Amino acid sequence: MSKSNTPSYEASNIQALEGLEAVRMRPAMYIGSTDSKGLHHLVWEVVDNSIDEHLAGNCTQIDLIIRKDNSITVTDDGRGIPVGEHEKLKKSALEVVMTVLHAGGKFDKDTYKVSGGLHGVGISCVNALSDYLRAEVHREGKIWMQEYSKGIPVEPVRAIGESKTTGTVITFHPDESIFSSIEFKYEALANRLRELSFLNMGLKLTITDERHGSGGEPKSETFVSEGGLAEFVAYLDESRTPLIEKPIFVSGKEDHVEVEVALQYNTSYSENIYSFVNNITTKEGGTHVNGFKMAVSRLLKKYGEDNNLFKKVKPSSEDFREGLTAVVSVKVPDPQFKGQTKGELGNSEVTGIVSRCVGDILGHYLEENPRDAKKIVEKVVLAATARQAARKAREMVQRKNVLTGSGLPGKLADCASKDPAECEIYLVEGDSAGGTAKQGRDRSFQAIMPLRGKILNVEKALEHKIYENEEIKNIFTALGVSIEENNEGERTLNINKLRYHKVIIMCDADVDGSHIVTLILTFFFRFMRPLVEQGFIYIAAPPLYLIKKGREFQYCWTEDERKDAVARFTKDGKESSVKIQRYKGLGEMNAEQLWETTMDPDTRFLKKVSIEDALEADRIFSMLMGDEVPPRRAFIEKNAKYANVDV
């Protein structure tokens, strides 16, 4: 724990704006949802407060512990939340921060120059949505403590001991009556802490999971980055082949806005730009990303023209970013976001600041590294050439889309309904299983599209080859979506004519089936991401076993279910006395069995595909579908038992 000579942080710095009575009544208004995403948001509200202490120069370590009962403890070595009496409310500032909405030091610009927890609802919302919370503060030579239940203090703030250090320890247990599940995901938490370590050079973050581990020991990881964003980009690109030796790093400051950018070109065909404002992810980008894109296009265009490298092509702005992986991070004293989710930065002045900072560094880099500059521009020329070929191939596919019935793929068995909201399409592995699905379906709202073998791996294919692939052409045509290109060469997916609001991937429950699921998901992630983001993509879960004894039978989706079924059907638990059928493929089921286990809306299990962490999803798809075979095989074999890939 640490001390600092930075501006004072006292009770008088805490400003209370309003109460928090509505939080428990309408939690989704404050944390987005009450599902897994909302649950994990509670953790980030607490961690963000500690990160803000680090940004203010007062915190060097943050420790996160997942307890066995799914409570969370977050410890930092910052200044500690003030405990003195609040002048207006006549109660401890700690209690004010923990129980009053919009109360905190973030509204006092002398206390926090830059802050991620901007709305001040964070820790009080966590308190309101927890059936138990304990706040422990090391400050002024003492340990102060207060406990709460559902946001209400159990007792006044009191000193429980002495301390030679400073910092805050928050322990909370989410209220099970609020959330659909309180099971925290280790990987989701670890990935975000790793991300924060890259964004905050030198900050040490640890995560410990007391629920899991080998040999009875808790599972634990420590993240600390000395390379910052350059190390971040190298991590994201670890399964790709770089064009240049190491990432280009940009750092600058103008009008109190701090800019850090790292970028690297690779041999892939995808563009991956991730952006942050005050350590908060901005999924929709914003003015800082616009400034970055402008600088990249401007500098590379100038370099290519000055060196007469664009003789046969006219690159678009998108061509300058093919094979680019970049992280754009800005610290803005008074950020303005569009919408409630902080997903897009709106400060117009940031565009020019980022553009100038990136332009200065990138311009010098291109002049001082002519060999690398030539490789990058050659990549741009190839991208422009491929884009022109892709446009022609795409137009061939999309001409069929404007047709009606006769323009649909011959293999598609369409449904009777024309209302997309009630229609669903099954993308089925193999003609045999497709035939069975056609027999077993409800023709009124279920369409079937058989896919032959493994579709093209789009991660390693030129774009025009993708539109020439028969299975992918059929998917585009059947779904009714199209890719549109504006005058700048920017491409977007038009889903206005999407014909089905449930697109269900149905493959065998084995390693090959999981591989095919991964190939299809890679295609959707790279070329139809809006369908994933809007919740239209699902994975069917066919059963692994059929357990029978006499006239009794039970379908089982897991090994545990199989064991339970055997135990239920037998007195001695011996498997020899029951018939166990292991389904190796969808084709082993007849139409009636496929309907009742995998297609009947009343009894089936569907897994909606969502992108909780686009950055990690990109890294995993690149690892799975790139040139490195061993990590792909290991990942698929590890997850094959689930018969799908969890994105």
C-alpha positions as CSV (number, residue, x, y, z in Angstrom):
1,M,0.0,0.0,0.0
2,S,1.2,3.5,-0.9
3,K,1.2,7.2,0.1
4,S,1.3,10.2,-2.3
5,N,1.8,13.9,-2.3
6,T,-1.0,14.4,-4.9
7,P,-4.0,16.7,-4.1
8,S,-5.9,15.9,-0.9
9,Y,-8.8,13.5,-1.0
10,E,-11.1,14.3,1.9
11,A,-14.8,14.2,2.9
12,S,-15.2,17.7,1.5
13,N,-14.3,16.3,-2.0
14,I,-17.4,14.0,-2.0
15,Q,-20.4,15.5,-3.8
16,A,-23.8,13.8,-3.4
17,L,-26.3,14.4,-6.3
18,E,-29.3,12.1,-5.5
19,G,-30.4,8.9,-3.8
20,L,-30.5,5.3,-5.1
21,E,-34.0,4.1,-4.4
22,A,-34.7,3.0,-7.9
23,V,-31.6,0.8,-8.4
24,R,-33.1,-2.4,-7.0
25,M,-36.4,-1.9,-8.8
26,R,-34.8,-1.3,-12.2
27,P,-31.2,-2.6,-12.1
28,A,-30.9,-3.0,-15.9
29,M,-31.1,0.8,-16.2
30,Y,-27.9,1.2,-14.2
31,I,-25.8,-1.9,-15.1
32,G,-27.3,-2.8,-18.5
33,S,-28.8,-6.2,-17.6
34,T,-29.3,-8.8,-14.9
35,D,-27.7,-11.6,-16.9
36,S,-24.0,-12.7,-16.8
37,K,-23.0,-9.4,-18.5
38,G,-24.6,-7.3,-15.8
39,L,-23.2,-9.5,-13.0
40,H,-19.6,-9.0,-14.2
41,H,-20.3,-5.3,-14.6
42,L,-20.5,-5.1,-10.8
43,V,-16.9,-6.2,-10.6
44,W,-15.8,-3.6,-13.2
45,E,-17.5,-0.8,-11.2
46,V,-15.4,-1.7,-8.2
47,V,-12.2,-2.2,-10.2
48,D,-12.7,1.0,-12.1
49,N,-12.5,2.9,-8.9
50,S,-9.1,1.4,-8.1
51,I,-7.9,2.1,-11.6
52,D,-8.9,5.7,-11.2
53,E,-6.7,5.8,-8.1
54,H,-3.9,4.5,-10.2
55,L,-4.5,7.2,-12.9
56,A,-4.3,9.8,-10.1
57,G,-0.9,8.4,-9.2
58,N,-1.9,6.7,-6.0
59,C,-2.2,3.0,-6.7
60,T,0.3,0.4,-7.8
61,Q,-1.5,-2.9,-7.2
62,I,-5.0,-4.2,-7.5
63,D,-6.0,-7.7,-6.3
64,L,-9.2,-9.5,-7.2
65,I,-10.4,-12.7,-5.5
66,I,-13.3,-14.9,-6.4
67,R,-14.5,-16.6,-3.2
68,K,-16.0,-20.1,-3.0
69,D,-19.5,-18.6,-2.5
70,N,-19.1,-16.4,-5.6
71,S,-18.5,-13.2,-3.6
72,I,-15.8,-10.9,-4.9
73,T,-13.0,-9.1,-3.0
74,V,-11.1,-6.2,-4.7
75,T,-8.2,-4.7,-2.8
76,D,-6.1,-1.7,-3.9
77,D,-3.2,0.3,-2.3
78,G,-4.7,3.8,-3.1
79,R,-5.5,6.6,-0.7
80,G,-8.6,4.9,0.7
81,I,-12.1,6.2,0.5
82,P,-12.5,9.2,2.9
83,V,-14.2,8.4,6.2
84,G,-14.6,11.9,7.7
85,E,-18.0,13.5,8.2
86,H,-19.7,14.8,5.0
87,E,-20.5,18.5,5.5
88,K,-24.0,18.4,4.1
89,L,-25.2,14.9,5.0
90,K,-23.7,14.8,8.4
91,K,-22.5,11.2,8.0
92,S,-19.3,9.5,7.1
93,A,-18.1,10.2,3.5
94,L,-17.6,6.4,3.2
95,E,-21.3,5.8,3.9
96,V,-22.2,8.5,1.4
97,V,-20.1,7.0,-1.4
98,M,-21.5,3.5,-0.7
99,T,-25.2,4.4,-0.3
100,V,-26.0,7.6,-2.4
101,L,-26.3,7.5,-6.2
102,H,-24.0,10.0,-8.0
103,A,-21.8,10.4,-5.0
104,G,-18.0,10.4,-5.3
105,G,-14.8,12.2,-5.9
106,K,-15.1,11.9,-9.7
107,F,-17.2,15.1,-9.8
108,D,-14.4,17.0,-8.1
109,K,-11.8,17.8,-10.8
110,D,-9.1,18.5,-8.2
111,T,-9.4,15.0,-6.9
112,Y,-9.5,13.1,-10.2
113,K,-8.1,14.7,-13.3
114,V,-9.1,11.7,-15.4
115,S,-11.7,9.1,-14.5
116,G,-13.3,6.0,-16.0
117,G,-16.1,5.7,-13.4
118,L,-17.8,8.8,-14.8
119,H,-21.4,8.6,-13.8
120,G,-20.7,8.0,-10.1
121,V,-23.3,5.3,-9.9
122,G,-20.8,2.5,-9.6
123,I,-20.0,1.4,-6.1
124,S,-23.4,2.5,-4.8
125,C,-25.1,0.3,-7.4
126,V,-22.9,-2.6,-6.5
127,N,-24.0,-2.1,-2.9
128,A,-27.7,-1.9,-3.8
129,L,-27.5,-5.1,-5.8
130,S,-25.6,-7.1,-3.3
131,D,-27.2,-8.9,-0.4
132,Y,-23.9,-8.4,1.5
133,L,-21.1,-5.8,1.1
134,R,-18.2,-5.0,3.3
135,A,-16.1,-1.9,2.9
136,E,-12.7,-1.7,4.6
137,V,-10.6,1.4,4.4
138,H,-6.9,1.7,5.5
139,R,-6.5,5.5,6.1
140,E,-5.1,7.9,8.7
141,G,-3.4,5.1,10.6
142,K,-6.5,3.1,11.2
143,I,-8.7,0.4,9.6
144,W,-12.3,1.6,9.1
145,M,-15.1,-0.7,8.3
146,Q,-18.8,-0.7,7.4
147,E,-21.1,-3.5,6.4
148,Y,-24.3,-3.3,4.3
149,S,-27.2,-5.5,3.2
150,K,-29.0,-4.6,-0.1
151,G,-27.5,-1.1,0.1
152,I,-28.5,-0.4,3.7
153,P,-25.8,0.1,6.4
154,V,-25.9,-2.6,9.0
155,E,-23.9,-0.4,11.4
156,P,-22.1,3.0,11.5
157,V,-18.6,3.3,10.1
158,R,-16.2,2.3,12.9
159,A,-12.5,1.8,13.4
160,I,-11.5,-1.9,13.9
161,G,-7.8,-1.6,14.1
162,E,-4.6,0.2,13.2
163,S,-2.8,0.3,9.9
164,K,0.5,1.7,8.6
165,T,-0.7,1.5,5.0
166,T,-3.5,3.1,2.8
167,G,-6.0,1.5,0.5
168,T,-9.5,0.1,0.1
169,V,-10.9,-3.5,0.3
170,I,-14.4,-4.1,-1.1
171,T,-16.1,-7.5,-0.6
172,F,-19.5,-8.1,-2.1
173,H,-21.9,-11.0,-2.7
174,P,-24.4,-10.4,-5.5
175,D,-28.1,-10.7,-4.6
176,E,-29.4,-13.9,-6.1
177,S,-32.9,-12.5,-6.2
178,I,-31.7,-9.9,-8.7
179,F,-29.4,-11.9,-11.1
180,S,-30.3,-14.9,-13.2
181,S,-27.0,-16.5,-12.0
182,I,-24.2,-15.3,-9.7
183,E,-21.6,-17.6,-11.2
184,F,-18.6,-15.5,-12.1
185,K,-16.5,-16.5,-15.2
186,Y,-12.8,-16.6,-14.4
187,E,-11.8,-16.2,-18.0
188,A,-13.9,-13.1,-18.5
189,L,-12.4,-11.4,-15.4
190,A,-8.9,-12.5,-16.2
191,N,-9.1,-11.2,-19.7
192,R,-10.2,-7.8,-18.6
193,L,-7.4,-7.6,-15.9
194,R,-4.9,-8.5,-18.6
195,E,-6.3,-5.8,-20.8
196,L,-6.0,-3.3,-18.0
197,S,-2.4,-4.2,-17.3
198,F,-1.5,-3.4,-21.0
199,L,-3.4,-0.1,-20.7
200,N,-1.6,0.9,-17.5
201,M,2.1,0.1,-17.7
202,G,3.6,-1.0,-14.5
203,L,0.3,-1.5,-12.7
204,K,0.2,-5.0,-11.0
205,L,-3.1,-6.8,-11.2
206,T,-3.7,-10.3,-9.7
207,I,-6.7,-12.6,-9.9
208,T,-7.3,-15.6,-7.6
209,D,-10.1,-18.1,-8.0
210,E,-10.7,-20.0,-4.7
211,R,-13.4,-22.2,-6.4
212,H,-11.0,-23.9,-8.8
213,G,-7.4,-25.0,-9.0
214,S,-5.1,-28.0,-9.2
215,G,-4.4,-30.1,-6.1
216,G,-6.8,-28.0,-4.0
217,E,-4.7,-24.9,-4.5
218,P,-6.6,-21.7,-5.8
219,K,-6.2,-20.8,-9.4
220,S,-4.2,-17.6,-9.7
221,E,-2.6,-15.3,-12.3
222,T,-0.7,-12.0,-12.2
223,F,-0.6,-9.4,-14.9
224,V,1.9,-6.6,-15.2
225,S,3.1,-5.0,-18.5
226,E,6.3,-3.1,-19.0
227,G,5.7,-2.8,-22.8
228,G,2.2,-1.3,-22.6
229,L,0.2,-1.0,-25.8
230,A,3.0,-2.3,-28.0
231,E,3.0,-5.4,-25.9
232,F,-0.8,-5.5,-26.2
233,V,-0.7,-5.5,-30.0
234,A,2.0,-8.2,-30.0
235,Y,-0.3,-10.3,-27.7
236,L,-3.3,-9.8,-30.1
237,D,-1.2,-10.7,-33.1
238,E,0.6,-13.7,-31.6
239,S,-1.0,-16.1,-34.0
240,R,-0.6,-13.9,-37.1
241,T,2.5,-13.3,-39.2
242,P,3.7,-9.6,-38.8
243,L,4.8,-7.5,-41.8
244,I,7.1,-5.4,-39.7
245,E,9.5,-6.4,-36.9
246,K,7.7,-4.7,-34.0
247,P,4.6,-2.6,-33.4
248,I,4.8,1.2,-34.0
249,F,4.1,3.1,-30.8
250,V,2.7,6.6,-30.6
251,S,2.5,8.7,-27.5
252,G,1.6,12.4,-27.2
253,K,-0.3,15.0,-25.2
254,E,-2.2,18.1,-26.3
255,D,-4.7,20.3,-24.4
256,H,-4.7,17.9,-21.4
257,V,-5.7,14.9,-23.7
258,E,-3.2,12.1,-23.5
259,V,-2.8,9.8,-26.6
260,E,-1.3,6.4,-26.8
261,V,-1.5,4.2,-29.9
262,A,0.2,1.0,-31.0
263,L,-0.2,-0.5,-34.5
264,Q,1.2,-3.4,-36.5
265,Y,0.5,-4.8,-39.9
266,N,0.2,-8.5,-40.5
267,T,-0.4,-10.8,-43.4
268,S,-4.1,-11.4,-42.5
269,Y,-7.0,-9.8,-44.3
270,S,-8.9,-8.5,-41.3
271,E,-8.8,-5.1,-39.7
272,N,-8.8,-5.0,-35.9
273,I,-8.9,-1.7,-34.1
274,Y,-9.6,-1.6,-30.4
275,S,-10.2,1.7,-28.6
276,F,-10.4,2.9,-25.0
277,V,-11.2,6.2,-23.2
278,N,-9.9,6.5,-19.7
279,N,-9.4,2.7,-19.7
280,I,-13.1,2.1,-20.6
281,T,-13.7,0.1,-23.8
282,T,-15.4,2.1,-26.6
283,K,-16.9,-0.7,-28.7
284,E,-18.4,1.8,-31.2
285,G,-15.2,3.8,-31.5
286,G,-15.8,7.5,-31.8
287,T,-13.8,10.7,-32.4
288,H,-10.5,9.2,-31.2
289,V,-10.8,6.3,-33.7
290,N,-11.8,8.6,-36.5
291,G,-8.6,10.7,-35.9
292,F,-6.5,7.5,-36.0
293,K,-8.0,6.3,-39.2
294,M,-7.6,9.7,-40.8
295,A,-3.9,9.8,-39.9
296,V,-3.2,6.3,-41.2
297,S,-5.0,6.9,-44.6
298,R,-3.4,10.4,-45.0
299,L,0.2,9.3,-44.3
300,L,0.2,6.1,-46.3
301,K,-1.6,7.7,-49.2
302,K,1.0,10.5,-49.3
303,Y,3.9,8.1,-49.0
304,G,2.5,5.8,-51.8
305,E,1.9,8.8,-54.1
306,D,5.3,10.4,-53.4
307,N,7.0,7.1,-54.2
308,N,4.8,6.4,-57.3
309,L,3.5,3.1,-55.8
310,F,-0.2,3.6,-56.7
311,K,0.2,3.4,-60.5
312,K,-2.5,0.8,-61.2
313,V,-4.9,1.1,-58.3
314,K,-6.7,3.8,-56.3
315,P,-6.8,2.6,-52.7
316,S,-9.8,3.3,-50.5
317,S,-9.5,4.3,-46.8
318,E,-10.4,0.7,-45.9
319,D,-7.5,-0.7,-48.0
320,F,-5.1,1.2,-45.8
321,R,-6.3,-0.8,-42.8
322,E,-6.3,-4.3,-44.2
323,G,-4.1,-6.5,-42.0
324,L,-3.9,-3.8,-39.4
325,T,-4.1,-4.5,-35.6
326,A,-4.2,-1.4,-33.5
327,V,-5.0,-0.2,-30.0
328,V,-6.1,3.5,-29.5
329,S,-6.1,4.7,-26.0
330,V,-6.9,8.3,-24.9
331,K,-7.2,9.9,-21.5
332,V,-9.7,12.8,-21.7
333,P,-10.5,15.0,-18.6
334,D,-14.1,15.6,-19.6
335,P,-15.2,12.9,-22.0
336,Q,-18.6,13.1,-23.7
337,F,-20.1,9.8,-24.7
338,K,-23.0,9.0,-27.1
339,G,-25.7,6.9,-25.4
340,Q,-25.7,5.4,-21.9
341,T,-23.2,2.6,-22.5
342,K,-20.1,4.8,-23.0
343,G,-19.7,3.0,-26.3
344,E,-18.7,5.9,-28.5
345,L,-16.6,9.0,-27.7
346,G,-18.2,12.2,-28.9
347,N,-15.6,14.9,-28.1
348,S,-15.0,16.6,-31.5
349,E,-11.6,18.1,-30.5
350,V,-10.1,14.6,-29.9
351,T,-10.2,13.8,-33.6
352,G,-7.6,16.4,-34.5
353,I,-5.5,15.7,-31.5
354,V,-5.2,12.0,-32.2
355,S,-4.7,12.6,-35.9
356,R,-1.8,15.0,-35.3
357,C,-0.1,12.7,-32.7
358,V,-0.4,9.6,-34.9
359,G,0.6,11.6,-38.1
360,D,3.8,13.0,-36.6
361,I,5.1,9.6,-35.4
362,L,3.9,7.5,-38.3
363,G,5.3,10.1,-40.8
364,H,8.8,9.9,-39.2
365,Y,8.5,6.1,-39.1
366,L,7.8,5.7,-42.8
367,E,10.7,8.0,-43.7
368,E,13.1,6.3,-41.4
369,N,12.1,2.7,-42.2
370,P,11.7,2.6,-46.0
371,R,11.8,-1.2,-46.2
372,D,8.9,-1.5,-43.7
373,A,7.1,1.4,-45.4
374,K,7.3,-0.4,-48.8
375,K,5.9,-3.7,-47.3
376,I,3.0,-1.8,-45.8
377,V,2.1,0.0,-49.0
378,E,2.5,-3.2,-51.1
379,K,0.0,-4.7,-48.7
380,V,-2.3,-1.7,-49.4
381,V,-2.0,-2.2,-53.2
382,L,-2.9,-5.9,-52.8
383,A,-5.9,-5.0,-50.7
384,A,-7.1,-2.5,-53.3
385,T,-6.7,-5.1,-56.1
386,A,-8.4,-7.8,-54.1
387,R,-11.3,-5.4,-53.2
388,Q,-12.0,-4.8,-56.8
389,A,-12.1,-8.5,-57.5
390,A,-14.2,-9.0,-54.4
391,R,-16.7,-6.4,-55.5
392,K,-17.3,-8.2,-58.8
393,A,-17.6,-11.6,-57.0
394,R,-20.0,-10.0,-54.4
395,E,-22.1,-8.4,-57.1
396,M,-22.6,-11.8,-58.8
397,V,-23.8,-13.3,-55.5
398,Q,-26.1,-10.3,-54.7
399,R,-27.8,-10.3,-58.1
400,K,-29.5,-13.5,-57.0
401,N,-30.6,-11.9,-53.7
402,V,-32.8,-9.4,-55.5
403,L,-34.8,-12.2,-57.1
404,T,-37.6,-13.9,-55.4
405,G,-38.3,-17.7,-55.1
406,S,-36.2,-18.9,-58.1
407,G,-33.2,-16.9,-56.8
408,L,-33.0,-19.0,-53.6
409,P,-30.5,-21.8,-53.4
410,G,-31.8,-25.1,-54.7
411,K,-30.7,-26.9,-51.5
412,L,-32.7,-24.6,-49.3
413,A,-36.0,-26.1,-48.0
414,D,-37.7,-22.8,-47.1
415,C,-40.5,-22.3,-44.6
416,A,-44.1,-21.2,-45.3
417,S,-44.0,-18.0,-43.2
418,K,-42.6,-14.8,-44.6
419,D,-42.4,-13.0,-41.3
420,P,-38.6,-12.9,-40.3
421,A,-39.5,-12.5,-36.6
422,E,-41.0,-15.9,-36.5
423,C,-38.8,-17.7,-39.1
424,E,-35.7,-19.7,-38.3
425,I,-33.2,-21.4,-40.6
426,Y,-31.0,-24.4,-39.7
427,L,-27.5,-24.6,-41.2
428,V,-27.0,-28.3,-41.1
429,E,-23.8,-30.3,-41.4
430,G,-24.1,-32.7,-44.3
431,D,-26.8,-33.7,-46.8
432,S,-27.8,-36.8,-44.8
433,A,-28.6,-34.9,-41.6
434,G,-30.1,-32.1,-43.7
435,G,-32.6,-34.6,-45.2
436,T,-33.6,-35.9,-41.8
437,A,-34.0,-32.3,-40.6
438,K,-36.3,-31.6,-43.6
439,Q,-38.5,-34.5,-42.6
440,G,-38.6,-33.7,-38.9
441,R,-39.1,-29.9,-39.1
442,D,-42.2,-27.7,-38.7
443,R,-42.5,-26.4,-42.2
444,S,-44.5,-23.4,-41.1
445,F,-41.5,-21.6,-39.6
446,Q,-38.4,-23.8,-39.9
447,A,-36.2,-23.7,-43.0
448,I,-33.3,-26.1,-43.6
449,M,-30.0,-25.4,-45.5
450,P,-27.7,-28.4,-45.7
451,L,-24.0,-27.5,-45.9
452,R,-21.6,-29.9,-47.6
453,G,-18.5,-30.6,-45.5
454,K,-16.4,-27.9,-44.0
455,I,-17.0,-24.4,-45.4
456,L,-14.1,-22.2,-46.5
457,N,-11.8,-21.0,-43.7
458,V,-12.3,-17.2,-44.3
459,E,-9.4,-16.3,-42.0
460,K,-6.9,-17.4,-44.6
461,A,-8.8,-16.6,-47.8
462,L,-8.8,-13.6,-50.1
463,E,-12.1,-11.9,-50.1
464,H,-13.1,-12.7,-53.7
465,K,-12.5,-16.4,-53.0
466,I,-15.0,-16.2,-50.2
467,Y,-17.8,-15.0,-52.4
468,E,-16.9,-17.7,-55.0
469,N,-17.4,-20.4,-52.4
470,E,-20.6,-22.3,-53.1
471,E,-21.6,-22.8,-49.4
472,I,-21.0,-19.2,-48.5
473,K,-22.8,-17.9,-51.6
474,N,-25.8,-20.1,-50.5
475,I,-25.7,-18.6,-47.0
476,F,-25.7,-15.0,-48.3
477,T,-28.6,-15.8,-50.7
478,A,-30.7,-17.7,-48.3
479,L,-30.4,-15.1,-45.5
480,G,-31.2,-12.2,-47.9
481,V,-28.4,-9.9,-46.5
482,S,-25.9,-8.0,-48.6
483,I,-22.6,-6.1,-48.3
484,E,-22.7,-2.5,-49.5
485,E,-19.8,-0.4,-50.4
486,N,-19.8,3.4,-50.3
487,N,-17.7,5.8,-52.4
488,E,-14.8,5.7,-49.9
489,G,-14.6,1.9,-50.2
490,E,-16.1,1.4,-46.7
491,R,-18.2,-1.8,-46.5
492,T,-21.2,-2.4,-44.3
493,L,-23.7,-5.4,-44.0
494,N,-27.2,-4.5,-44.9
495,I,-29.6,-6.7,-42.9
496,N,-32.8,-4.9,-43.8
497,K,-34.0,-7.9,-45.8
498,L,-32.8,-10.6,-43.4
499,R,-35.3,-13.4,-43.9
500,Y,-34.8,-15.2,-40.5
501,H,-34.3,-13.9,-37.0
502,K,-33.0,-17.2,-35.8
503,V,-30.0,-18.6,-37.7
504,I,-29.2,-22.0,-36.0
505,I,-26.0,-23.9,-36.7
506,M,-26.6,-27.6,-36.2
507,C,-23.6,-30.0,-36.4
508,D,-22.5,-33.3,-35.0
509,A,-21.5,-33.5,-31.3
510,D,-17.9,-34.5,-32.0
511,V,-14.6,-32.8,-32.8
512,D,-15.3,-32.5,-36.5
513,G,-18.7,-31.0,-35.7
514,S,-17.1,-28.5,-33.4
515,H,-14.5,-27.6,-36.1
516,I,-17.3,-26.9,-38.6
517,V,-19.1,-24.8,-36.0
518,T,-15.9,-22.8,-35.5
519,L,-15.5,-22.3,-39.3
520,I,-19.1,-21.0,-39.6
521,L,-18.8,-18.7,-36.6
522,T,-15.5,-17.3,-38.0
523,F,-17.4,-16.5,-41.2
524,F,-20.2,-14.7,-39.2
525,F,-17.7,-12.9,-37.0
526,R,-15.7,-11.6,-39.9
527,F,-18.4,-10.9,-42.5
528,M,-21.8,-10.8,-40.7
529,R,-20.9,-9.5,-37.3
530,P,-24.1,-7.4,-36.9
531,L,-26.1,-10.7,-37.0
532,V,-24.1,-11.9,-34.0
533,E,-24.2,-8.5,-32.2
534,Q,-28.0,-8.3,-32.6
535,G,-28.6,-11.9,-31.3
536,F,-29.7,-13.7,-34.4
537,I,-27.1,-16.5,-34.3
538,Y,-27.6,-19.7,-32.3
539,I,-26.0,-23.1,-31.9
540,A,-28.1,-26.2,-31.6
541,A,-27.2,-28.8,-29.0
542,P,-28.0,-32.4,-30.1
543,P,-27.9,-35.0,-27.3
544,L,-24.8,-37.2,-26.8
545,Y,-26.6,-40.3,-25.5
546,L,-29.9,-42.2,-25.6
547,I,-30.3,-44.4,-22.5
548,K,-32.9,-47.2,-22.7
549,K,-34.3,-49.9,-20.5
550,G,-37.4,-51.7,-21.7
551,R,-39.9,-49.0,-22.7
552,E,-38.2,-46.3,-20.6
553,F,-35.7,-44.0,-22.3
554,Q,-33.9,-40.7,-21.7
555,Y,-31.8,-38.4,-23.8
556,C,-28.6,-37.1,-22.2
557,W,-26.5,-34.1,-23.2
558,T,-23.6,-34.5,-20.7
559,E,-21.7,-37.3,-19.0
560,D,-23.2,-36.4,-15.7
561,E,-26.7,-36.7,-17.2
562,R,-25.7,-40.1,-18.6
563,K,-24.5,-41.3,-15.2
564,D,-27.7,-40.1,-13.5
565,A,-29.9,-41.8,-16.1
566,V,-28.1,-45.1,-15.7
567,A,-28.4,-44.8,-11.9
568,R,-32.2,-44.1,-12.2
569,F,-32.8,-47.0,-14.6
570,T,-30.9,-49.5,-12.5
571,K,-30.8,-50.5,-8.9
572,D,-27.1,-51.4,-8.9
573,G,-25.9,-48.6,-11.2
574,K,-24.3,-51.1,-13.6
575,E,-24.3,-49.9,-17.2
576,S,-24.5,-53.5,-18.5
577,S,-28.2,-53.7,-17.6
578,V,-29.2,-50.7,-19.8
579,K,-28.7,-49.9,-23.5
580,I,-26.6,-46.9,-24.1
581,Q,-26.5,-45.4,-27.5
582,R,-23.8,-42.8,-28.2
583,Y,-24.8,-40.5,-31.0
584,K,-21.8,-40.0,-33.3
585,G,-23.7,-37.8,-35.7
586,L,-27.1,-36.2,-36.4
587,G,-27.7,-38.8,-39.1
588,E,-28.0,-41.5,-36.5
589,M,-31.3,-40.0,-35.3
590,N,-34.5,-40.4,-37.2
591,A,-36.7,-37.4,-38.0
592,E,-38.9,-37.8,-34.9
593,Q,-35.9,-38.0,-32.6
594,L,-34.2,-35.0,-34.2
595,W,-37.3,-33.0,-33.8
596,E,-38.0,-33.8,-30.2
597,T,-34.3,-33.4,-29.0
598,T,-32.9,-30.6,-31.2
599,M,-35.6,-28.8,-33.2
600,D,-38.8,-28.6,-31.1
601,P,-38.9,-25.1,-29.5
602,D,-40.5,-26.6,-26.4
603,T,-37.8,-29.2,-25.6
604,R,-34.6,-28.2,-27.5
605,F,-31.5,-26.5,-26.1
606,L,-30.3,-23.5,-28.1
607,K,-27.2,-21.5,-27.2
608,K,-27.3,-17.9,-28.3
609,V,-23.9,-16.7,-29.6
610,S,-22.9,-13.4,-28.2
611,I,-19.7,-11.4,-28.2
612,E,-19.0,-10.5,-24.6
613,D,-15.4,-9.6,-25.4
614,A,-14.8,-8.7,-29.1
615,L,-11.0,-8.3,-28.5
616,E,-10.6,-11.8,-27.1
617,A,-13.0,-13.3,-29.7
618,D,-10.8,-11.8,-32.4
619,R,-7.7,-13.3,-30.8
620,I,-9.3,-16.7,-30.5
621,F,-10.6,-16.8,-34.0
622,S,-7.2,-15.8,-35.3
623,M,-5.6,-18.5,-33.2
624,L,-8.1,-21.2,-34.2
625,M,-8.3,-20.5,-37.9
626,G,-4.8,-19.1,-38.6
627,D,-1.7,-20.9,-39.8
628,E,-0.7,-22.4,-36.4
629,V,-2.3,-25.8,-36.2
630,P,-1.4,-27.1,-32.6
631,P,-3.2,-24.4,-30.7
632,R,-6.3,-24.8,-32.9
633,R,-6.4,-28.6,-32.3
634,A,-5.9,-28.3,-28.6
635,F,-8.7,-25.7,-28.3
636,I,-11.2,-27.7,-30.3
637,E,-10.4,-31.0,-28.4
638,K,-10.8,-29.2,-25.1
639,N,-14.2,-27.8,-26.0
640,A,-15.5,-30.6,-28.3
641,K,-17.5,-32.1,-25.4
642,Y,-19.8,-29.1,-25.4
643,A,-20.6,-29.6,-29.0
644,N,-20.2,-25.9,-29.7
645,V,-17.7,-23.1,-29.3
646,D,-18.4,-20.6,-26.6
647,V,-17.7,-17.1,-28.0
